[in-house]
């Protein structure tokens, strides 16, 4: 598995320094958020970004994060996919992350909601495929429609779209009661990205993104999740994605060093 950093982990710091420190601390991939990308490109060219990443030995693993909004009349997420697909492809990116957003209206049956989600996912996949990209759907912990990988896979499989896959996030899995063994039967080819993070010891209903911790600093069964991913043959990026204000206040280099060291410990459990 390959080391990756999600730039949400270093919110408030510039992308060019993310690239520099990621290169220093052994990351081989970065998931870049659109806000940082836009800020960088306001002063630099796409060619500048591509060169900086190549010089640092960093691959553009994914562009994130686009809302997946099958139950909304507003196609904002789809329009953003269309807006960024060409640029992402030109920069060597191959994956666009789309997180589950919104919920079915009251009274809508599960079957009706599933139909809307399949239709929306197909449209997202079509938009990405035009630029040679894939869309990774991310379940959100305790979401009423798509709380875990099983529900995301149902949408993907019913769509039959070749440009769709899923994100496994250890924090969201834990919040939704998804055990390591639940991941073992997921076809490895369906997993496009893995987010690894830990959590404070609180009731799952009380957890939110600010409770995330560096891998190994909390109570999640990370070793079990890793073993499950190994069993189904996943060999892609494992990305540290943490939305913790306390961490954002730390020095930029410290954040990336801590993320790297904690991820190294996690990945060293591979047999």
Secondary structure, 3 states (H helix, E strand, C coil): CEEEEEHHHHCCCCHHHHHHHHHHCCCCEEEEEHHHHHHHHCCCCHHHHHHHHHHHCCEEEEEEEEEECCCCCCCHHHHHHHHHHHHHHHCCCCEEEEEECCCCCCCCCHHHHHHHHHHHHHHHHHHHHCCCCEEEEECCCCCCCCCCHHHHHHHHHHHCCCCEEEEEEHHHHHHCCCCHHHHCCCCHHHEEEEEECEECCCCHHHCCHHHEECCCCCCCCHHHHHHHHHHCCCCCEEEECCCCHHHHCCCHHHHHHHHHHHHHHHHCCCC
